[in-house]
Amino acid sequence: MYFLYPAFLFALLSLAIPVVIHLFNFRKYKKVYFSNVQFLKEVQEQQASRRNLKERLVLASRLLALLFLILAFARPYIPGAQNANTGKQQVISIFVDNSYSMQTLNREGSLLDEAKRRAKEIASAYNINDRFQLLTQDFEGKHQRLLSRDEFNDAVDAVKLSPQSRNLQQVVSRQENLLENQADGLKSIFIISDFQKNKNDKPVKIDSNISVNLVQLKAGNLPNVAVDSAWLLSAVHRPGENEKLVVRLHNYATEKAEKIPLKILVNGEQKALGSFSINSHEAQNDTLSFSGLKAGWQRGEIQLQDNPVTFDNQFYFSFNVKQQMSVLLIDGGTPNPYLKAVFASDAFFAANRVADGNVDYAALNTYPIVIVSDVKTIATGLVQQLRTYVSKGGTLVVFPSADADLANYKSFLLALNAGYPEKLVTQDVKVASINRQSQVFKNVFENFPQNPDLPLVKRYYQLSKSGAKQESLMNLATGEPFWTGYSNGRGNVYVCAVPLDEDFSSLPRHALFVPMLFRMALLSGHDQPLFYTLGADENFEVPPVQTTEKQLLKLTKGDQSIIPDVKQQEGSTLLYVSDQLNSPGIYSLRKQDSTLAMLAFNDNRAESDMSYFSAADLEKLLPNAKPLLTAGNGSLKSVVTESNFGTQLWKLCIILALIFLLAEILLIRFYKPDKQDVIQAV
């Protein structure tokens, strides 16, 4: 047995006080004259014997009561197998999971309410001089300092639900970073969570010098269907055209979900309605169509009716319907008549022609598609800008010049990971096949003839096969590529083997030429993503925006206004929001009174999976952690105390002290040896 405060044992010297009182407590007797002295002497002997027994019992009760009272102040305990070095100051980091899954209800209320109560119980198990750190999913700066017990309890009361969702390794690493800065004291970590399976899949690395304790809160396995993601099939959106939205639904329950109603709202108006059934633990894609959109930014919302888990029943998205689509035509100084005629045939396209030496590099990223034709030698600066443009999602179409500098084109296209013209071949050949599986030709033909009329070629450049991630659109009868697409970064490069010149081929006047360019243009949209995820996307990219001290960018939603950090980079502007965004919805990106974009933010769908780790699973994830702490409906205070300090005996000492005090009272009140002797004497 050990003592938490052994200094109190010096109070054992006070046990001498009752002994001294007992030894010097002399009773004065009265003289009573009796006729028979012999009889009186016998009575006195019997009374003295009984009186001495009572006094010894009272003395023993007093001594034992005082002994156990002193021991209670010394805090005796029996050390356990995992006890800490008791008596030293400790630093305790307590993580309270406040993710959306913690709003699930159990018998104690919501899991978050129970987690806050458990955190206070853990703090109460430690000494008043120990220090505490509170950590939540938000990783807030104010939670990086040490608190007293009262300050910690106040901070716990202020914890609210958060859209953030961290995995166990992130949480433990954050706690360890704070504790490593504390040179003195014992260090412990507590993690209070429901421990969802979806957030943790790898063993967690833990500092062996830090004690890790897990507290799992139990919730029932609730059925839940959520919208995981959504995307539009069209890259470019035109006013009045039909739009197709693909919605990915996920059933996280163990039973099939039947006829889940779903509707799509755009700008507050219902545009589509559906009902879907999904098998257990499966995800499926469903397509809904709508139309009648006007030019401008569209605020979309997918609503799902699914109970009892409701935090993931809304999914927000936004996109821009353009009145016109800008196209940049770069040539060697002479406009290409065929390209001019193609884009003049549809008012939706606004073609801007510029010579290769006059390209505005700053505005390059504002064009979804750039077409380079009839340029003999491409300047190094333009090569670098086009490379950046493609990597950020732009589409580049290249038609070589009739007198192209092949060495220059090689360095230009190699920088884009695309095939380049190796040599000029003068041979009459016909385009033999087209790749109808390519996105460029998909849904272009209603009926495809067996012997289609394809372009004739008189001369062509032989394209190299060095391009990465290539897709052949059209092939010559010789098997060589005629028009090939390449992926680079987030963008695409299309390289044709012939210039736009009838001396080389019949392509400029062929019926396929116009729809192919239109499809490339319509597939070239590199607008803002349809949505962002709270907690995962802390920065996002927008087209170049010039700002000043008086013209700041703001994200607004209702009465909420956020000023993001702005960083200018080549061809775009980066906005950093960090942890300023904490609620889902659609935000307007504004510069003074003008709206630059609509940005949609959704909660992390990792919280939608209501399946949890078992104790065995957690032991594999955190092999160095202590056994899982459970207190049932009781308090964690005694469990934590026993785990850290061993078996506490001070309560038993107080109980025994009270018992012996009661024994003393009963002896004095009811044990009357004089009365018994008188009865015997009579």
C-alpha positions as CSV (number, residue, x, y, z in Angstrom):
1,M,0.0,0.0,0.0
2,Y,1.2,3.5,-0.9
3,F,0.2,7.0,0.2
4,L,-0.5,9.9,-2.2
5,Y,0.2,12.5,0.6
6,P,2.5,10.7,3.1
7,A,3.3,13.9,5.0
8,F,-0.1,13.6,6.7
9,L,1.2,10.5,8.5
10,F,3.0,12.8,10.9
11,A,-0.5,13.4,12.4
12,L,-0.3,9.9,13.8
13,L,1.5,11.4,16.8
14,S,-1.9,12.8,17.8
15,L,-2.9,9.3,18.7
16,A,-1.1,9.9,22.0
17,I,-3.7,12.4,23.0
18,P,-6.6,9.9,23.7
19,V,-4.1,7.7,25.6
20,V,-3.0,10.5,27.8
21,I,-6.5,11.5,28.5
22,H,-7.3,7.9,29.4
23,L,-4.4,7.5,31.8
24,F,-5.1,10.7,33.7
25,N,-8.8,10.6,33.8
26,F,-9.1,9.8,37.6
27,R,-12.6,9.4,39.0
28,K,-13.5,10.8,42.5
29,Y,-15.5,8.4,44.7
30,K,-18.0,9.3,47.4
31,K,-17.9,7.6,50.7
32,V,-21.0,5.6,51.5
33,Y,-21.4,4.0,55.0
34,F,-22.6,0.5,54.9
35,S,-23.3,-1.9,57.8
36,N,-21.7,-4.8,56.0
37,V,-18.3,-3.7,54.7
38,Q,-17.4,-7.1,53.3
39,F,-20.5,-7.0,51.0
40,L,-19.6,-3.4,49.8
41,K,-16.0,-4.5,48.9
42,E,-17.3,-7.2,46.6
43,V,-19.6,-4.8,44.8
44,Q,-16.7,-2.3,44.3
45,E,-14.5,-5.0,42.8
46,Q,-17.2,-6.0,40.3
47,Q,-17.9,-2.4,39.3
48,A,-14.2,-1.6,38.7
49,S,-13.7,-4.6,36.4
50,R,-16.7,-3.7,34.2
51,R,-15.7,0.0,34.2
52,N,-12.2,-0.8,33.0
53,L,-13.5,-2.9,30.1
54,K,-15.8,0.0,28.9
55,E,-13.0,2.5,29.1
56,R,-10.7,0.3,27.1
57,L,-13.3,-0.2,24.4
58,V,-14.0,3.6,24.2
59,L,-10.3,4.2,24.0
60,A,-9.8,1.7,21.2
61,S,-12.8,3.2,19.3
62,R,-11.3,6.7,19.6
63,L,-7.8,5.6,18.5
64,L,-9.1,3.7,15.5
65,A,-11.4,6.6,14.4
66,L,-8.6,9.0,14.6
67,L,-6.2,6.6,12.9
68,F,-8.5,6.1,9.9
69,L,-9.2,9.8,9.7
70,I,-5.5,10.6,9.4
71,L,-5.0,7.8,6.8
72,A,-7.9,9.2,4.7
73,F,-6.0,12.5,4.5
74,A,-2.9,10.7,3.5
75,R,-4.8,9.1,0.5
76,P,-3.7,5.4,0.7
77,Y,-3.9,3.4,-2.5
78,I,-2.9,0.0,-3.9
79,P,-1.0,0.5,-7.1
80,G,-2.4,-1.1,-10.2
81,A,-0.5,-2.6,-13.2
82,Q,-0.9,0.6,-15.2
83,N,-0.7,3.3,-12.5
84,A,1.1,6.5,-13.2
85,N,3.8,8.0,-11.0
86,T,1.4,9.3,-8.4
87,G,2.0,12.6,-6.7
88,K,3.6,14.4,-9.6
89,Q,1.9,17.2,-11.6
90,Q,0.3,15.9,-14.8
91,V,-0.6,17.4,-18.2
92,I,-3.7,15.8,-19.7
93,S,-4.9,16.4,-23.3
94,I,-8.5,15.5,-23.8
95,F,-10.0,15.3,-27.4
96,V,-13.8,15.7,-27.6
97,D,-15.1,14.5,-31.0
98,N,-17.6,17.2,-32.1
99,S,-18.1,15.9,-35.7
100,Y,-21.6,15.6,-37.2
101,S,-21.9,12.0,-36.3
102,M,-21.8,13.0,-32.6
103,Q,-25.3,14.5,-32.9
104,T,-26.7,10.9,-33.0
105,L,-29.0,10.2,-30.0
106,N,-28.6,7.6,-27.3
107,R,-30.2,7.1,-23.9
108,E,-28.1,9.9,-22.5
109,G,-29.1,12.4,-25.2
110,S,-26.8,13.3,-28.0
111,L,-23.3,11.7,-28.2
112,L,-21.8,15.2,-28.0
113,D,-23.5,16.0,-24.7
114,E,-22.3,12.7,-23.3
115,A,-18.8,13.4,-24.6
116,K,-18.7,16.7,-22.8
117,R,-19.9,15.2,-19.6
118,R,-17.3,12.4,-19.8
119,A,-14.6,15.0,-20.4
120,K,-15.5,16.8,-17.2
121,E,-15.6,13.4,-15.3
122,I,-12.1,12.7,-16.5
123,A,-10.8,16.1,-15.4
124,S,-12.4,15.6,-11.9
125,A,-10.3,12.5,-11.5
126,Y,-7.1,14.5,-11.4
127,N,-5.7,16.8,-8.8
128,I,-6.4,20.5,-8.7
129,N,-2.9,21.4,-9.7
130,D,-2.9,19.3,-12.8
131,R,-3.3,21.1,-16.2
132,F,-5.6,20.2,-19.1
133,Q,-5.8,20.8,-22.8
134,L,-9.0,20.6,-24.7
135,L,-8.9,19.6,-28.4
136,T,-11.8,19.3,-30.9
137,Q,-12.2,18.6,-34.6
138,D,-11.7,22.3,-35.3
139,F,-8.0,22.3,-34.2
140,E,-8.6,25.9,-33.0
141,G,-5.7,28.0,-31.8
142,K,-7.4,28.8,-28.5
143,H,-7.3,25.1,-27.7
144,Q,-3.5,25.0,-27.8
145,R,-3.0,26.4,-24.2
146,L,-3.1,24.6,-20.9
147,L,-6.1,25.2,-18.6
148,S,-7.0,24.8,-15.0
149,R,-9.8,22.4,-14.2
150,D,-12.4,25.2,-13.9
151,E,-11.2,26.8,-17.2
152,F,-11.3,23.4,-18.8
153,N,-14.9,22.8,-17.8
154,D,-16.0,26.2,-19.2
155,A,-14.2,25.4,-22.5
156,V,-16.0,22.1,-22.7
157,D,-19.4,23.7,-22.2
158,A,-18.6,26.0,-25.3
159,V,-17.9,23.0,-27.7
160,K,-20.4,22.8,-30.6
161,L,-20.8,20.6,-33.6
162,S,-18.2,21.1,-36.4
163,P,-18.1,20.1,-40.1
164,Q,-14.5,19.0,-39.6
165,S,-13.6,15.3,-39.7
166,R,-10.1,14.3,-38.7
167,N,-8.6,10.8,-38.5
168,L,-7.0,9.3,-35.4
169,Q,-3.5,9.9,-36.6
170,Q,-4.2,13.6,-37.0
171,V,-5.8,13.9,-33.6
172,V,-3.0,12.0,-31.8
173,S,-0.3,13.9,-33.6
174,R,-1.9,17.2,-32.7
175,Q,-2.1,16.2,-29.0
176,E,1.5,15.0,-29.0
177,N,2.7,18.3,-30.5
178,L,1.3,20.2,-27.5
179,L,2.5,17.8,-24.9
180,E,6.0,17.7,-26.3
181,N,6.4,21.4,-25.5
182,Q,5.8,20.6,-21.8
183,A,9.2,19.7,-20.3
184,D,7.9,18.7,-16.8
185,G,5.1,16.5,-15.6
186,L,3.5,13.3,-16.7
187,K,1.6,13.3,-20.0
188,S,-1.7,11.6,-20.8
189,I,-4.0,11.6,-23.8
190,F,-7.7,10.9,-23.7
191,I,-9.8,10.5,-26.9
192,I,-13.6,10.6,-26.5
193,S,-15.3,9.6,-29.7
194,D,-17.7,7.2,-31.4
195,F,-14.8,6.0,-33.5
196,Q,-16.4,5.7,-36.9
197,K,-14.7,3.2,-39.2
198,N,-14.6,5.4,-42.2
199,K,-12.1,7.9,-40.6
200,N,-9.4,5.4,-39.6
201,D,-7.8,2.6,-41.5
202,K,-4.1,2.5,-40.6
203,P,-2.3,1.8,-37.3
204,V,-1.7,5.0,-35.4
205,K,1.9,5.9,-34.4
206,I,2.1,7.0,-30.8
207,D,4.9,8.3,-28.6
208,S,5.7,5.5,-26.1
209,N,6.3,8.1,-23.3
210,I,2.7,9.3,-23.5
211,S,-0.2,7.4,-22.0
212,V,-3.2,7.1,-24.4
213,N,-6.7,6.3,-23.2
214,L,-9.7,5.7,-25.4
215,V,-13.3,6.4,-24.4
216,Q,-15.8,5.1,-26.9
217,L,-19.4,6.4,-26.8
218,K,-22.0,3.9,-28.0
219,A,-24.7,4.7,-30.5
220,G,-27.1,2.4,-32.3
221,N,-26.5,1.4,-35.9
222,L,-28.8,3.9,-37.7
223,P,-29.9,3.5,-41.3
224,N,-28.7,6.3,-43.5
225,V,-28.8,7.3,-47.2
226,A,-26.7,10.2,-48.3
227,V,-25.7,12.1,-51.5
228,D,-22.0,11.4,-51.8
229,S,-21.3,13.5,-54.9
230,A,-22.8,15.0,-58.0
231,W,-21.6,16.2,-61.4
232,L,-23.0,17.6,-64.6
233,L,-22.4,15.8,-67.9
234,S,-21.9,19.0,-69.9
235,A,-18.7,20.9,-69.3
236,V,-20.1,24.1,-70.8
237,H,-23.6,25.3,-70.0
238,R,-25.8,27.2,-72.5
239,P,-29.0,29.1,-71.8
240,G,-32.1,27.1,-72.3
241,E,-30.3,23.8,-73.0
242,N,-31.1,20.5,-71.3
243,E,-28.8,19.7,-68.4
244,K,-28.1,16.2,-67.0
245,L,-27.0,15.9,-63.4
246,V,-25.6,12.7,-62.1
247,V,-26.2,12.1,-58.4
248,R,-24.3,9.5,-56.5
249,L,-26.4,8.0,-53.7
250,H,-24.9,5.8,-51.0
251,N,-26.8,3.5,-48.6
252,Y,-24.8,3.0,-45.5
253,A,-27.4,0.8,-43.8
254,T,-27.6,-3.0,-43.5
255,E,-31.0,-3.1,-45.2
256,K,-32.2,-2.0,-48.6
257,A,-33.5,1.6,-48.8
258,E,-36.8,1.7,-50.6
259,K,-38.2,4.6,-52.6
260,I,-36.1,7.4,-51.2
261,P,-37.5,10.7,-52.5
262,L,-35.1,13.2,-54.0
263,K,-35.5,16.5,-55.7
264,I,-33.3,19.1,-57.3
265,L,-33.8,22.8,-56.8
266,V,-32.1,25.5,-58.9
267,N,-32.3,29.1,-57.7
268,G,-35.0,28.0,-55.3
269,E,-37.2,26.4,-58.0
270,Q,-37.8,22.7,-58.2
271,K,-36.4,21.4,-61.5
272,A,-36.4,17.6,-61.1
273,L,-38.0,14.9,-58.8
274,G,-37.2,11.3,-58.4
275,S,-37.5,8.2,-56.1
276,F,-34.8,5.6,-55.8
277,S,-34.1,2.3,-54.1
278,I,-30.6,1.3,-53.1
279,N,-29.3,-2.0,-51.9
280,S,-27.6,-2.2,-48.5
281,H,-24.0,-1.0,-48.4
282,E,-24.0,0.0,-52.0
283,A,-23.7,3.2,-54.0
284,Q,-25.4,4.0,-57.3
285,N,-25.5,6.8,-59.8
286,D,-28.8,8.2,-61.0
287,T,-29.2,10.8,-63.7
288,L,-31.8,13.6,-63.5
289,S,-32.5,16.1,-66.3
290,F,-33.7,19.7,-66.2
291,S,-33.7,22.7,-68.5
292,G,-34.9,26.3,-68.8
293,L,-31.9,27.9,-67.2
294,K,-31.0,31.5,-67.9
295,A,-27.5,33.0,-68.2
296,G,-25.7,33.6,-65.0
297,W,-24.7,31.7,-61.8
298,Q,-27.0,28.9,-60.8
299,R,-27.5,28.0,-57.1
300,G,-28.4,24.3,-57.0
301,E,-29.5,22.1,-54.1
302,I,-30.2,18.3,-53.9
303,Q,-32.7,17.5,-51.2
304,L,-33.1,14.0,-49.8
305,Q,-35.8,12.8,-47.4
306,D,-34.1,10.3,-45.1
307,N,-34.5,9.9,-41.3
308,P,-33.3,9.7,-38.6
309,V,-29.9,11.0,-39.8
310,T,-30.6,14.3,-41.4
311,F,-27.3,16.3,-41.4
312,D,-26.4,14.9,-44.9
313,N,-29.8,15.3,-46.5
314,Q,-28.8,18.5,-48.4
315,F,-26.2,18.7,-51.0
316,Y,-25.3,22.0,-52.6
317,F,-23.7,22.8,-56.0
318,S,-23.2,25.8,-58.2
319,F,-22.3,26.4,-61.9
320,N,-22.3,29.2,-64.4
321,V,-24.5,29.3,-67.5
322,K,-22.7,31.4,-70.0
323,Q,-24.3,33.7,-72.5
324,Q,-21.3,33.3,-74.7
325,M,-18.2,31.2,-74.7
326,S,-14.9,32.8,-75.4
327,V,-12.5,31.2,-77.9
328,L,-8.9,32.4,-78.5
329,L,-7.5,31.9,-82.0
330,I,-3.7,32.3,-82.2
331,D,-2.2,32.5,-85.7
332,G,1.0,33.6,-87.3
333,G,-0.3,37.0,-88.4
334,T,-2.9,36.0,-91.0
335,P,-6.4,35.0,-89.8
336,N,-7.4,31.5,-90.8
337,P,-10.6,31.7,-92.8
338,Y,-11.8,28.2,-91.9
339,L,-11.6,28.8,-88.1
340,K,-13.3,32.2,-88.5
341,A,-16.1,30.6,-90.5
342,V,-16.6,27.8,-87.9
343,F,-17.1,30.0,-84.9
344,A,-19.0,32.7,-86.8
345,S,-21.7,30.1,-87.5
346,D,-22.9,30.0,-83.9
347,A,-23.6,33.1,-81.9
348,F,-22.8,31.3,-78.6
349,F,-19.1,31.3,-79.5
350,A,-17.2,34.6,-79.2
351,A,-13.9,34.1,-81.1
352,N,-11.0,36.4,-80.4
353,R,-8.2,36.3,-82.9
354,V,-4.7,37.4,-82.1
355,A,-1.2,37.1,-83.6
356,D,1.3,34.9,-81.8
357,G,3.4,37.9,-80.8
358,N,0.5,39.8,-79.2
359,V,-1.0,37.3,-76.8
360,D,-2.2,38.7,-73.5
361,Y,-0.7,36.1,-71.1
362,A,-2.6,37.5,-68.1
363,A,-6.0,36.8,-69.8
364,L,-5.0,33.5,-71.2
365,N,-6.7,31.5,-68.4
366,T,-10.0,33.2,-69.0
367,Y,-10.4,31.2,-72.3
368,P,-11.8,27.6,-72.0
369,I,-10.2,26.7,-75.3
370,V,-7.2,28.0,-77.3
371,I,-6.5,27.1,-80.9
372,V,-3.1,27.6,-82.4
373,S,-2.8,27.5,-86.2
374,D,-0.4,28.6,-89.0
375,V,2.4,29.5,-86.6
376,K,5.8,28.7,-88.0
377,T,7.8,29.1,-84.8
378,I,6.2,29.3,-81.3
379,A,8.0,31.7,-78.9
380,T,9.5,30.3,-75.7
381,G,7.3,32.6,-73.5
382,L,4.2,31.5,-75.3
383,V,5.3,27.8,-74.8
384,Q,5.6,28.3,-71.1
385,Q,2.3,30.1,-70.8
386,L,0.4,27.5,-72.8
387,R,2.0,24.8,-70.6
388,T,0.6,26.5,-67.5
389,Y,-2.7,27.1,-69.2
390,V,-3.2,23.4,-70.0
391,S,-2.0,22.1,-66.6
392,K,-4.7,24.3,-65.0
393,G,-7.5,22.7,-67.1
394,G,-7.5,24.5,-70.4
395,T,-7.9,22.9,-73.8
396,L,-5.4,23.5,-76.5
397,V,-5.9,22.6,-80.2
398,V,-2.8,22.7,-82.4
399,F,-2.8,22.8,-86.2
400,P,0.8,23.0,-87.5
401,S,1.9,25.5,-90.1
402,A,2.5,24.4,-93.6
403,D,6.1,25.5,-93.2
404,A,6.4,24.6,-89.5
405,D,9.8,24.6,-87.8
406,L,9.7,20.9,-86.7
407,A,12.5,21.3,-84.1
408,N,10.5,24.1,-82.5
409,Y,7.3,22.1,-82.5
410,K,9.1,19.2,-81.0
411,S,10.2,21.2,-77.9
412,F,6.8,22.9,-77.7
413,L,4.7,19.7,-77.7
414,L,7.2,17.7,-75.7
415,A,6.7,20.2,-72.9
416,L,3.0,19.4,-73.1
417,N,3.6,15.6,-73.0
418,A,2.0,15.4,-76.5
419,G,3.1,13.9,-79.8
420,Y,4.9,16.2,-82.2
421,P,5.3,16.3,-86.1
422,E,8.5,14.4,-87.0
423,K,8.5,14.7,-90.8
424,L,6.4,15.7,-93.7
425,V,4.9,12.8,-95.7
426,T,3.7,13.4,-99.3
427,Q,1.4,10.6,-100.0
428,D,-2.3,10.4,-100.9
429,V,-4.1,8.6,-98.2
430,K,-7.6,8.6,-96.7
431,V,-8.7,8.8,-93.1
432,A,-9.8,5.2,-92.4
433,S,-11.5,5.3,-89.0
434,I,-12.7,7.5,-86.2
435,N,-12.9,6.6,-82.5
436,R,-16.6,6.8,-81.7
437,Q,-15.8,5.9,-78.0
438,S,-14.0,9.2,-77.6
439,Q,-15.8,12.0,-75.8
440,V,-15.4,14.1,-78.9
441,F,-17.6,11.9,-81.0
442,K,-20.0,10.6,-78.3
443,N,-23.6,11.4,-79.0
444,V,-22.6,13.2,-82.2
445,F,-24.0,10.6,-84.6
446,E,-27.6,9.4,-84.6
447,N,-26.9,6.7,-87.2
448,F,-23.4,5.9,-88.3
449,P,-23.0,4.6,-91.9
450,Q,-21.0,1.5,-92.7
451,N,-18.9,3.3,-95.3
452,P,-18.6,6.9,-94.0
453,D,-17.2,9.7,-96.0
454,L,-14.0,10.6,-94.2
455,P,-11.4,13.3,-95.1
456,L,-8.9,12.8,-97.9
457,V,-5.2,13.6,-97.2
458,K,-2.6,14.7,-99.7
459,R,0.2,15.6,-97.4
460,Y,0.6,15.2,-93.6
461,Y,3.0,15.3,-90.8
462,Q,3.9,12.0,-89.2
463,L,3.1,12.4,-85.5
464,S,5.5,10.8,-82.9
465,K,4.2,8.2,-80.4
466,S,5.9,9.8,-77.4
467,G,2.9,11.4,-76.0
468,A,1.5,10.2,-72.7
469,K,-2.1,9.3,-72.0
470,Q,-3.0,9.7,-75.7
471,E,-6.3,8.9,-77.4
472,S,-6.5,8.7,-81.1
473,L,-9.6,10.5,-82.6
474,M,-9.0,9.7,-86.3
475,N,-6.5,7.3,-87.9
476,L,-5.2,7.1,-91.5
477,A,-5.3,4.0,-93.6
478,T,-1.6,3.5,-92.9
479,G,-2.5,3.1,-89.2
480,E,-0.8,6.4,-88.3
481,P,-2.7,8.9,-86.2
482,F,-4.4,11.8,-88.0
483,W,-5.8,13.7,-85.0
484,T,-4.9,12.7,-81.4
485,G,-5.8,13.9,-78.0
486,Y,-3.4,14.0,-75.0
487,S,-4.1,14.6,-71.3
488,N,-1.8,16.9,-69.4
489,G,-2.5,17.9,-65.8
490,R,-6.2,18.9,-65.7
491,G,-6.3,19.9,-69.3
492,N,-6.2,18.4,-72.8
493,V,-4.1,18.9,-76.0
494,Y,-5.4,18.0,-79.4
495,V,-2.8,17.7,-82.2
496,C,-3.7,17.4,-85.9
497,A,-1.3,15.9,-88.5
498,V,-2.3,18.5,-91.1
499,P,-2.5,22.3,-91.3
500,L,-5.9,23.9,-92.0
501,D,-5.0,24.1,-95.7
502,E,-6.8,22.5,-98.6
503,D,-3.4,21.7,-100.2
504,F,-2.9,19.2,-97.4
505,S,-6.3,17.7,-96.8
506,S,-10.1,18.1,-97.3
507,L,-10.5,18.5,-93.5
508,P,-11.2,22.3,-93.5
509,R,-14.3,21.8,-95.7
510,H,-15.4,18.4,-94.4
511,A,-18.7,17.9,-92.6
512,L,-16.9,16.5,-89.5
513,F,-14.7,19.6,-89.0
514,V,-17.3,21.9,-87.5
515,P,-18.9,19.4,-85.0
516,M,-15.5,18.2,-83.9
517,L,-14.3,21.7,-83.0
518,F,-17.6,22.5,-81.3
519,R,-17.4,19.3,-79.2
520,M,-13.8,20.1,-78.2
521,A,-14.9,23.6,-77.2
522,L,-18.0,22.4,-75.3
523,L,-15.8,19.8,-73.5
524,S,-13.2,22.3,-72.6
525,G,-15.1,24.0,-69.7
526,H,-12.7,24.4,-66.8
527,D,-15.1,26.4,-64.6
528,Q,-15.1,26.3,-60.8
529,P,-15.7,22.8,-59.3
530,L,-19.4,22.1,-58.8
531,F,-18.8,22.0,-55.0
532,Y,-16.2,22.0,-52.3
533,T,-16.0,20.0,-49.1
534,L,-15.8,21.8,-45.7
535,G,-12.7,20.8,-43.8
536,A,-11.0,19.2,-46.8
537,D,-10.7,22.1,-49.2
538,E,-9.1,25.0,-47.3
539,N,-8.1,26.8,-50.5
540,F,-9.6,27.1,-54.0
541,E,-8.6,28.5,-57.3
542,V,-10.5,31.2,-59.3
543,P,-9.6,33.1,-62.5
544,P,-7.2,36.0,-62.0
545,V,-8.7,38.8,-59.9
546,Q,-6.8,42.0,-59.1
547,T,-7.4,43.2,-55.5
548,T,-6.3,46.3,-53.6
549,E,-6.5,47.4,-49.9
550,K,-9.8,49.0,-50.7
551,Q,-11.1,46.3,-53.0
552,L,-11.0,43.1,-51.0
553,L,-12.6,39.8,-52.0
554,K,-15.4,38.6,-49.7
555,L,-17.4,35.4,-49.3
556,T,-20.9,36.1,-48.2
557,K,-23.9,34.1,-47.3
558,G,-26.8,35.9,-45.7
559,D,-25.4,37.9,-42.8
560,Q,-22.1,36.0,-42.8
561,S,-19.1,37.6,-44.4
562,I,-15.6,36.1,-44.7
563,I,-12.5,37.7,-46.1
564,P,-10.2,35.0,-47.4
565,D,-6.4,35.3,-47.8
566,V,-5.5,36.0,-51.4
567,K,-2.5,34.7,-53.2
568,Q,-1.8,35.6,-56.8
569,Q,-0.1,33.0,-58.9
570,E,0.6,32.5,-62.6
571,G,-2.7,32.4,-64.5
572,S,-5.0,32.3,-61.4
573,T,-5.9,33.5,-57.9
574,L,-5.8,31.3,-54.9
575,L,-8.1,32.0,-52.0
576,Y,-7.4,30.5,-48.5
577,V,-10.3,30.2,-46.1
578,S,-8.7,27.9,-43.5
579,D,-11.2,27.2,-40.7
580,Q,-13.3,30.4,-41.3
581,L,-16.1,28.4,-43.1
582,N,-18.1,26.3,-40.7
583,S,-21.5,25.9,-42.3
584,P,-22.5,24.3,-45.6
585,G,-24.3,26.3,-48.3
586,I,-23.7,28.5,-51.3
587,Y,-21.4,31.5,-50.8
588,S,-21.1,34.5,-53.2
589,L,-17.6,35.6,-54.0
590,R,-17.8,39.4,-54.3
591,K,-15.5,42.3,-55.1
592,Q,-17.2,45.4,-53.8
593,D,-20.7,45.3,-55.4
594,S,-20.0,42.8,-58.2
595,T,-20.4,39.0,-57.9
596,L,-17.5,37.1,-59.4
597,A,-18.6,33.6,-58.6
598,M,-20.9,31.3,-56.6
599,L,-19.2,28.7,-54.5
600,A,-20.9,25.7,-53.0
601,F,-19.7,24.0,-49.8
602,N,-20.9,20.7,-48.4
603,D,-20.2,18.8,-45.2
604,N,-17.7,15.9,-45.2
605,R,-19.6,12.8,-46.3
606,A,-17.1,10.7,-44.3
607,E,-19.5,11.3,-41.3
608,S,-22.4,9.6,-43.1
609,D,-21.2,6.1,-42.4
610,M,-22.7,5.1,-39.1
611,S,-20.6,2.0,-38.5
612,Y,-18.1,1.9,-35.6
613,F,-15.0,0.1,-34.5
614,S,-15.1,-2.6,-32.0
615,A,-12.8,-2.8,-29.0
616,A,-10.7,-5.4,-30.9
617,D,-10.4,-3.1,-33.9
618,L,-9.3,-0.2,-31.8
619,E,-6.6,-2.4,-30.2
620,K,-5.2,-3.1,-33.6
621,L,-5.3,0.6,-34.6
622,L,-3.7,1.8,-31.3
623,P,-1.7,-1.2,-30.0
624,N,0.0,1.0,-27.3
625,A,-3.1,2.4,-25.9
626,K,-4.6,1.4,-22.6
627,P,-7.7,-0.8,-22.5
628,L,-10.9,0.9,-23.6
629,L,-12.4,2.9,-20.8
630,T,-16.1,2.2,-20.2
631,A,-18.3,3.4,-17.3
632,G,-21.7,2.3,-18.5
633,N,-24.3,4.6,-16.9
634,G,-21.9,5.5,-14.1
635,S,-19.1,8.0,-13.8
636,L,-15.7,7.8,-15.5
637,K,-14.1,9.5,-12.5
638,S,-13.6,6.3,-10.5
639,V,-12.5,4.3,-13.6
640,V,-9.9,6.9,-14.5
641,T,-8.7,7.3,-10.9
642,E,-8.2,3.6,-10.6
643,S,-6.5,3.4,-14.0
644,N,-4.0,6.2,-13.1
645,F,-3.6,5.9,-9.4
646,G,-4.6,2.3,-8.6
647,T,-7.2,1.3,-6.1
648,Q,-8.0,4.2,-3.8
649,L,-8.6,3.5,-0.1
650,W,-9.4,6.9,1.3
651,K,-13.2,6.5,1.1
652,L,-12.9,3.2,3.0
653,C,-10.8,5.0,5.6
654,I,-13.5,7.6,6.1
655,I,-16.2,5.0,6.4
656,L,-14.2,3.1,9.0
657,A,-13.5,6.3,10.9
658,L,-17.3,7.0,11.1
659,I,-18.0,3.4,12.1
660,F,-15.6,3.7,15.1
661,L,-17.0,7.1,16.1
662,L,-20.4,5.5,16.1
663,A,-19.1,2.6,18.2
664,E,-17.7,5.1,20.7
665,I,-21.1,6.9,20.9
666,L,-23.0,3.7,21.4
667,L,-20.6,2.5,24.1
668,I,-20.9,5.7,26.1
669,R,-24.7,5.9,25.6
670,F,-25.8,2.3,26.2
671,Y,-23.1,0.4,28.1
672,K,-23.9,1.1,31.8
673,P,-21.8,-1.2,34.0
674,D,-22.9,0.6,37.3
675,K,-26.6,-0.1,36.7
676,Q,-26.0,-3.8,36.0
677,D,-24.0,-4.2,39.3
678,V,-26.7,-2.6,41.4
679,I,-29.3,-5.0,40.0
680,Q,-27.0,-7.9,40.8
681,A,-26.3,-6.6,44.3
682,V,-30.0,-6.3,45.2
